[in-house]
């Protein structure tokens, strides 16, 4: 039967280019080569003789001086930004890196198939086992597998070596470097189910609310043996409650060295529909049975739902109209870069869901598996996007791998094949390319439509738009929406990218010298005439959403972006800025003020949020612009018990006042149509007095490498966050925990990441920082890992957070987390 091992620890790593160059090679190796093996010449030294790879690829290479690292691993974030490094990468150096690891392969695996599965490597990589080149991959975003069983030493020492060349880009944003997604060792029988080889294709009978569904299970079985194999495929289908609802058997034969796809069909009567509010999935267990015994088995989840895009009525899920309230996201996070742990991936999707988002666009690359798994379980709709567009075998192969991997996820509603391909998107040539790619990919999934993000020329109904199933419109300032409708009246439309409003958390005046942007959602800062608060292609969050909300023919929108990210610096495309300002949350996931605008009009809960903070020493008596984001019918604003005024809240809008500053308490009272009231307050914080640590996740699972997050804040004597604090804090762990990463959300922060350490320092940014923690030991008793995180700073009361079953069961709410309807 199939056996899987996650290759997490035990890796050795070096980014020292000398290991690619002649200085690290023995005289004997140089004599054999006959030339100096420089970095650029490396590709020429791997194809000479079988088992005669040189340098770090050789099993006998001495890697004692290399560092121990865990995988997933992103080496980029371990360096400090430098003005000579690529600006698109957040001024972080890239280069070439090597990973090496030993494997113990049991003797009884002889005769089996053995694979290495890489979920994501940035970027071009070569994989060696025992001095043999066994595989290579171009893409930095889609996984691949390589068969290694012919070159293994069963019962002996085996060495994996992976060379990663991250010098070339795929995107124009931070991309990371190295083995940044998981790596697995997989053993199967020679007769096996292909990787991503089970496709659960669901057709809803009536196209609306699912009353019945036709399920087709297509299982690709590979025969890597030497003889004709007779077998049968047994598939057991279970409903979301775990009850078996069907068992299918199909006899088949596979030639040696060949494969066959076995199709089985059944009807699901009265199915439980997967939806945003009730994301229920079915499960199928697929077995390959030969001579009465199981030789392979896999488990696959799928959902039953109907998806319809309409040019006049927008989007419908299970027959019901749904406005897509989406965000676009890159994949990096403060402290860990692109090597985002699974628990943190889930946490990020949860923050978006809490904000009211119901959709997610993978901009602009296939996501980690964990992202789609989280969206499946949490009820978030997804546009799954390819990184590169083209018709070469490599382009097509990357798109096919994405679709094979992701087609069983009910959350995926569209495949996006391209984003802003300005050279071809409006040309007949580009249209033919799109049609060719779509035709190839339809064979893998005929149930979803294909789209692309197009950023100009909406008045020209040629190029991509002739062949899209749904038109992806990037930004209202890039074309005439009415002209698009006149030219393509029957084309369903989504706003695949919108707004690009920029802000810096905790900042209320744009300061180009400091590299920060005001949090007021306005295109002109009053004190800085002519300074635009969004780039030329975008517009304010509020005005952008109002257009989508008021038009039934627009299926929805995807705001750029859910989180800040490294690289693609805007509006300060220069040193020392290292990150974007587009996010509704900062790089740590702390909400910016605009987050609460979307929560008010996208979510279902009452929302009342005041900005700015109320610490304005030296501005006594001067007007402070006060905004309130709320979905109340009316808001009353008071300062120190005195009413400032009352205003009705316009739909999809906000209310604001000019308030002469006076220290104390600024209170907003929201009144809803049903008579209910809520209050929100901003209080003037006193001097920094203490550090506070609060858990951002409900539990720390009892497994090695489980991850949890903690929020760090600087507070006054009454527990108010001190908004101007940027104090340096020392963080230290005890027990079963290490610090996996630290971030503070500052788009100009130049601290290198300290990964898997028990002690580090980092300043807070406007009073907040985030600590990502990892457990390093399994508990033999099955209990939760235990340990503590402490925070200290000069002159402040220290903070402490204890981890364990008792402590986390009563953990406090997250500082800054969107768990409070009043904000």
N, C-alpha and C positions, 0 to 999 in steps of 0.2 A: 504494500500500500504506500501511498504518497507520504513523504516525510519532509517537513520544512523546518529549517533552522534560520533564525534571524541572526545575521552576522553583525553584531552591534559593537562588541568590544574586541580587544586584541589587535587592533590595527596600529601600524607604525606609519608615520607620515613625515615627509620632508618637502618643502617648497624650494629648497636650495638648488638653483639651476646647475650648480657644479655637478650634481648627480646625473645630469644629462650631458655634461661636457667631459672633456678628456681628463681633467684633473682627478676624477673619481675612478678612473678605469686603470686596471692593472696593466703593466707593460705587456703581458702575454695577450690581453684582450686587444690592445692597440696594434700589436704585431699581426694578430689574426685579421683585424679589420683592414689594415693598410692605409687608414686615413684617420684624422682626428674627429671623433664623434661629437660634434657640436650640437647645440639644441636644434638648430635648423636641419642638421643631417641625421637626426635620430630616426626618422622614418625609413632611412635607407639601411639601417643595421638590424632590422627585425625579420628580414626575408631571406637570410643567407642559407642557414642549415637548420633542420628541425632540431629543437632542443638546444640550440646554440645562441640564444638571446644573451645580450651582454648587459653590463651595468646593473641597475636595480631590477631589471627583468630576470636576471639569473638567480636561481635558487640559492646559490652560495654567497650571494652579495651580503656584505656586512652592514646591517641596518641598526646596529646597537646605538649609534649616535642620533637616530631619528626619535621623534616624539611619539608617545602613546596617545592615540585619540580614539574617540568613539564615533561611530557612524549612525545616523546622519551627521555630516560635518561640512561646514562652510569655512574655508580658510580665509576668505576675504575679510571678514569682520574682525579677525584677530590682529589685523594691522591698523595702524593709525592712518587716517586720511592724509594725503600728501598732494600739494598743488600740481605736481608733475604727473600724477596718476590720472587715468581716464576720467574725465568729468562725468560721462554718462554713468559711470559705476560709483558715483558718489565720492570721487577722488580716492578710491581704494585700489591698490595694485592688484593685478590679476596673475598672469604668468602661467608657469607649468608646475604641477605638483605630482608627487608619487605617493601611492599607498601600498603597503605590503602587509600580508597576514598569513599565518600558518593555519593549515587545516588538518584535522585528524579524520581520515576517512575509514570507516569500519571495513574489515575484510569481506563481510557478507554483503557489501554493496557491489561487489564485482558481478558484472552481468546486468546491472541496473543502469538506467539513465540518470545522470547527475548534471544539474544545471546551476549556474550562477544567475540570479535575477537581480538586475539593477533597476530600481524604480526611477532614478533620475540622477544624471551625472552632468555637471557643467564643466567643460563642454566636451569637445572631441576627446575620446578616450580610446586606449588600447588596453586589452585585458590579456595577461599572461598567466599561465599556470605551469609550474615546474619548468620554466624556460621556454615554453611553447606559446606562440601567439594564438589565442583561441577565439578572439572576437574584437570588434571595434564598433564604435557608434558615433554618429555625428551630432544628433540632436541633444540639446541641453535640457529638454522638457518632457520627453516621452521615454518610457522605460524600454528595456530590451533584455533578452536572456541569451546565454551562450552555453552550449553543451561542453562539458569538460571531462566526461567519464573516460574517453580514450587515453588521456594523458595523466590520469591519477595514479598514485602509488597507494594501493589498497593496503591498509594496515601500517603504512609508513608516513613519512613527513611530506607534506605538500605545501607549496608556497604560491599564494596569489600575489600578483603585482599588477597595479593599475596605474597607468600614466594618463594624467588629465591635463589637456592643453586648453586653458581658458583665456588665451590671448585674443581670440577672435570673438566678436560679439554676435549675438542673434537679435537682441533688442536694443533699445535706446534708453534703457533704465537699468537699475541695479539688478544683476543676474546671479551673483554669487559665484562660488568656485568649488569644485570637488565633488565628493560623494555625498551630496546634500539631501538625498532621500534614501530610504532603507535599502539594504542589500540582503538577499536571502540565498541560502543553499537549499536546493530542492532535489530530492531523489524520487524517481518513479520507476515503475516497471517499464520494460520496453513497449508494451502495449498500454497506451496511456491516453488520457484526455489532453488535447492541446492546451497550452496556456491561453487563457481568455477564450476557451473553446466551446463554452456553452452559451448559446444565445436564447434567452427567453423572450420571444417576440409576442406581444399582446396586441390584439385587435379588438377594440370595443365595438360591440355589434351595432348599437344605435348611434354612435358618434356623440352622444351627450352624456347624461348621467348613466354610468355603467349598470345595465340591467343583466347583461351577460357578456362574456368575453371569450374569444378564441385564443388559446395559448398554443403556440408552436415552439417546441424545444428543438433546437438544432445543435447537435453535439458532434464536434469534430474529434474523431479518434485517430491517433497516429500509431502505426505499427513500425517500431524501430527494430523489430526482431528479424530473424533470417528466414522465417517460414510464413506461409499464409496463415492468418489468424482468424478463427471463427469465434465469435463472441456475441453477447447481446448487451444492449444498453438498458438499464433499469432506472427509471426516473420516478421518484416519489415527490409529490407536490403537497405542500402544507399551507394552510391559510394563516393569516396574521396571528391567530390565537394558538397556533401550533398543532391544530388538528389536521390529520391526513385527509386530503380530498381527492386523491387520485394516484394510481400507480400505473406506469406505462412500461411496456417491454417491447424491444425491437431487436430482432436477430440481424446480424451483419457480418461481413467479411472484409478484411483489409489485406492487401498485398504486402509482402515484405518491402520495407522502405517507403510505403505509401500511406495514404490517409483516406478517410471516408467521413462524410457528414451524415449522421443519422438523424432523421426528422421524426418527431412524435407530436401528436396533436390531441388536445382535449378541450372541452368547453368548461369554463368556470361559470356556474350558475349563481346568480345573485351575488356578485363579487363585492368585497369590501374595497372601496375606492381609495387610492392614495390621494391625499389632498394636502393643502397648506396647513389646515387646522387639524387634520387627522392623518398623519403620514404613516399609513399602515402598509407593510410589505409582505408579500408571499415569499416562500422559500422552496427551492427544489434541491433535492439530493440526487446527484447523478452518479451511477455506478457502472463501471465496465466489468462484466462478469464473464470469465472464461473457465470452462471445465468445472462449472459449479462454484467457483471461488471468485470473490472480488479481487481485482488486480489494481483498480484505481477508483478514486471517488473524489468528487468536489462538491461544494455547496455554493449555490447561487441565489441571491435575492433579486426580486423584481417587484414591480408594482402594476396595478391595474388603474389606469386613468385615461381620460380622453383629453386631447389638446387640440384646440382649433384657433387659428388666426383668421380674422376677417377684416377686410378693407374698411368696412363701415362701423362694425361693432367692436373692434379690438380683439381682445384675447378672452377665450373661455376655457375654463378647466372643469371637466366633468359636466359640461353644459351650463355652468354658471359664469357670469362675467366677472373677470378679475383684472384689475389694473395692476400691471407689473410695476412694483416699487423696488427698483433694483439699484445695486451699486456695482462698479467695476473694482477689481482688486488685483494687485500684484501679490507676490507670495512671500515677501520678506517681512521680518518683525524685529523690533529693537532687541539687541542683545544676542540674537542667534542668527541673524541674517536669513538666508534661504533655507537653512536646516531647521525648519519649524517642527517641533515635536507634535505628535498626534493630539495630545491633550490641549495644546495651544491652538492647533488648527480648529478644534471643536469650539474652544472658548471664543475665538474670533467670529465664527459663524453665529454663536449664541448672542454675542454683542450686537451683531447686525439684526438678528431676529428681534431682540428686545427693542431696538430702535423702531421697528415696524417694517423693516425691509422684508419682502417676500421673494426676492430674486437676486441672482448673483451672476455677473458676467466674468468669466475667467480672462482677464485682460493682461497680456495678449498671448496666452500660451496654455496648454493643457495643465490642469492643476494636479496637485498630489491626490492620490486615491482618497486619502483621509478627508479631503475637502468635500468630495462628492458623497462619501459615506455620511458625513455630518449633515449635508444638505438633504439627503434621503431621510435621515432619522428625524430631522428638525422641521421638515416641510419648507424647503427653500428651493425655488425654481432656478434652473441654471441654463445659461448659454455657454456651451463648451467650445473653446476656440483653439484653432490650430495656430502654431507660432509662425510658420513660413508658408507662403503661397507660391505654387508653381506646379509644373506638370512633369518634372523629371521623376525617375523612379524613386529617388530619395524623398522628394516632396510628397509623392503619393504614398510611399511607405509610412512616413511619419503620420500622415492623416489617417491611414488605415489602422495603424497601431492605436491611435487615440480612440477611434470609433469602436474597435474590437474591445478595448479595455472598458469603455464607459457606457456602452449601449444598453446594459441591463439596469442602469440607474433611472428610476422613475423621475428623479428631479430634473434630468436633462430634457429640455423641451426644444432646443435648436442646436444645430451644429453651425458654428461660424468658421468660414474657411479663410477669411482674410480681414485685415484691418487697415484702412487708409492706404491702400496700394495706389498711390497717386499716379504712377507711371502707366498703369493699365486699367484701373477700375472703370474708366469712362470710354474705353476703346473697344472696337469690335474684336481685336485680338484678346483683350482681357475677358470679354464675354465668352469667347471660344474656350479659353483656359478654364474659366469657372465651370462651364458646361461639361468639359472633359473630366474635371476632378469630381464634380457632382455625380456624373454617370458612373465613375469607378466606385464611388463610395456608397451609392444607392444599393449596391449588391450586399453590403454589410448591414445596412439598416434602412428599411423602406418606411419606417413609421414616423420619422421626424423630418422637418424641413431644414433647408440650408439658407444661411444668411451671410452677410458681411457688413462690416462697419465702413460706411462711405461718407467722406467728409466734404464733398463739394459736388457741383454739377447736377443737382437734383432735377434741373429742367431738361436734362438730356437722357431720354429713356433708352440708352444703349449701354454696352458694357455689362457689368455685373447685373444690373437691375433687370435685364431681360431674362435672367436665368435664376434669380433668387426666388425662394418660396416666400420669404419675408424680407422686406427691405430694412436694413439697418442704417439709420440716419444719425450721423455724428454731428451734434451741435446745431442749434438754430441759427447762429450767426454765419453759417457756412453756405447758406442757400435759401431759396424761396420755397417755403413749405406749400404754399398755394399752387405754385408752378408745378411742383412735384405731383400734387393731387390731380392737376389738370392733365398731366402727361401720363400718369399711371393710376387711374381711378380705381382699379381693381387690385392694387397691390397692398397687402397688409404691411403696416409700418410700425416699427419700434424705434424709440430714440435710444440707440445702442450706446451712445455716450453723450453726456449732458453736463452742463453747468461749468465745471472746472473752477468753481469759486475757491479762492485761496484764503487761508487764515492760519495764524499760529496760536496754539492753545495758550490762554491766559494773557494775550496781548491785545491792547485796545487802541494802539496808535501805531501806524506804519512807520518803521524806522529802517531805511535802506542801509544805513551804516551798520546796524546790528543784525540785519538780515531777517527781520521779522515783519509780519503783516497783520493788520488789525483784524479782530474777530467780528466786527460789524459787517453784516452782509450788504455791502454797498460798493458800487463800482468806483466811487470817487471819495477819497478821504478828505473831509473838510479842511484839515490843516495842511494837506498836501495836494493842492489843485493839480489835476491832470494825472495823478497816480491812479492807475486802474487796479481794482481789487480782484479782477479776473483777467486772464489773457485775452487777446483779441478774438479768439475763436469762441469764447464762452460767455457766460453771463451769471448774474447773481443766482443763488440757490432758489430764492423765493420766486423770482420772475420766471425761471426755467420750469419749476414745478407747476406753476399756475397754468402754463400753456398746455402741459400734458394733462393736468387734472380736468381742464375744461373741454378737451376734445375727445369725443368717443371713438374717433377713427385712429387714434394713437393707442397702441396696445399697452404702452407703458414706457418707462424710462430707466436708464442705468447711469447713475451719477458717478462722475469721475472725481474722487475715489472713496472707497469705504475707509481706508486707513492711509495715513502718510506712508511714504516709502523712500528708500534711498535712491539717489540719482534723479535724473530728469528734473533738476532744480528749477523751480519757477516760483516767483518772478525773478529770482536772483541767480541767473545762470553763470555763476562765477564763484571762485573761492572767496570766503570760506564756507559758503553754503553747501551742504552735502546731501540734503534731502528735499523732497517736494513739500508743498504746503496745501495740497489738494484735499487731504483727507477730511472726512467728517469726524474721524478720530485721529489722534496722533499715532506715531509708530508703536507706542505701547498699548494702544487701545483705550486711552483715556479720552472721553468725549470732549470735543470742542463745543462751543456754544451752538453752532449751526446743527449739530447732532439733534438738539432739542427742537429745532424747527421741524425737522423731518419726523421726529417722534410724535410731535403734536398732530401732524396732518397725515402720517402714514399709519400710526398705531391706533389702538382701540381704547387705551387708558387715558384718564384725565392727565394733562400735562400743564405745568406752570413753572417756567424757568426765567430767572432774571439775569441779565448781564448789563454791566460788567461786575467785577468784584467791588467791594466798597472800602478800599484802602487807597486814599488819594491825598496823602499828606502834602501840605503846601498848596492845595487847590481849594481850600475852604472858601465858600461863597461863590466859587466858579461853577458854571453849568457843566454837569456830567450827563452825557447822553445815555439814557436808560431805556433798554428794550426789554420787552417781555414776550417770550414765545409761549403760546398757550392755545388750546382748542376750546377754552371757555367761551361763553357768550359775551362776558363782560369782565374786565379786570379793573380793580381799584388799586392804586399805588399809594403807599404811605411811607413817610420818613419820620422815625422817632415818634410814632403815634399821631402825626399830623397828616391829613389827607392831601395828597398832591393832585389827584384827579381820578376820574373814571372814564374808561373808553370801551366801546364795543370792539370786539375782535373780528376783523374781516376774515372771511373764509380763506384759508391758505395764506394768511398774512400774519402780521404781528402788530403790537402797539408799542409806542415809544413816547417818552417825555424828556424834556431838558430839566434836570433837577439840580439846584444849587447844592454843592457838596457840603455835607455836615456829617462828621463821624457818628456812628451809631448803628441803627438797624433800619434797613430798607425792606419793606414788606409789600408783596403783591398778594391780593386776594382775588381768586378767580371764582366766578359764579356761573354755574351751568344751567341750562334751560329747565332741568328737573328740580332746581332749587338747591342742589348740593353746592358746597363751597370747599375750596382748598386754599392753603396759604403757603407761600414760599418766601424765604428771607435771605438777604445778604447782610452780614454783620461785619463791622470793622474789626479785623483781627488785631490782637495785641502783639507784642514781641514774641519771636519764636521761643518756645519753652520745652518742647518735647518732640521725639520721633515716634510715629505710630506705624505699626505694621499690621496689615489686615489681609486675611486670606481671600483670594479671588476664585477659589474653586472649593467645592463642598467636601472633597475627600482626596486623600493620596492613596491610590491603589497599592495593594501589597505585592508589587512586582518590581523587579529590577528595571531601572530607567523610567519608571513612572514619573510624570511631570506635574508640578503644580505651580501656581503663580501667586505672588504676594504684592500688594500695593504698599508703597512707602510714602508717608506724608509728613511734612513738618507742620506742627500745630502750636497754637498759643496755649495759655494756661486753661482756657475754656474748651479746648478741642477744636477750635476753628483753624482751617488750613490757612497758613500764612502765604498769600498769593505772590509775594515778591521774593520768597526765599529761594536761593540757589546754593544752599550750604552743601559742603562736601561731607559725605556720609561713608563711614566704614561699615561694611557688611561682612558677617562671619556666620558660618554654619557649624553645627555640632551634630553628632550622631550619624544617621544613615543618609544625610543629605549633602549635596554639593550645589554650588551656584552654577547653573547652566548658562546664564546670561543676565545682564542688567541693562536697562535702558531708561531714558528720562523724557523722551518725546521732543527733545530739542533738535530742530532741523540743522543746527550749526554745531552739534556736539562732535568732538574729534577724539573721544576716548576709544581706544581699541577694546574689543570684547575680551573678557576673561572667561573662558569656557571651562567648565568642570573644575572649578577651584573652590577652596573652602574659605577664601577671604579675598575681598577686593574693595575698591573705593569708587564712588561715582557721585557727582553733584546731583541734587534734585533740580528740576526745571519748573519754575513757578510752583514750588511746593510739593511736587510729585515725582515719583520714580517707580519703576516696576522691577521686581526680582523674579526670575524664572529658576525654579529649583528642581533638582532631579534626585530620586532615590538611587542609592548605589549598592543596595544589598537586599536580597530576598529574605524575608523572615521565615525561619524554619517552622515556626508555630502557626504560620498562616495569618498572623496579625499584620496590622498596618506598620509600615516603616515608622520609626520614631526619630525625632531630632528637633532641632530648634534653629531659628534664624534670629540673629541679633543685629541691631543697627545702633551705631554710636556716632556722635559728632560733638565737637568741642562746645561746652556750655549748655548742652541740651540733655534732657532726661532720655536715657536710651529706650529703644523699642525692642520688643521680643515677641516672637511668634512660635509657639510650640506646636509640633506636628505629631499626631497620633490619634487613635480612635476617639478618645474623650475630648481632646482639645478641638479637633476639627468639627465634631458634632455640634459644638456651641460656638463656632467661629463667627466673627463679626461680619457685617455686610462689607462689600468692597468699597474702598475709597474711590469716589469718582465713577463707580459702575452705575449703569443705567438701570438700577433696580428700584428707584424711587420715582414715582410718577410726577412728583413736584419738582424734581431736579434740585 
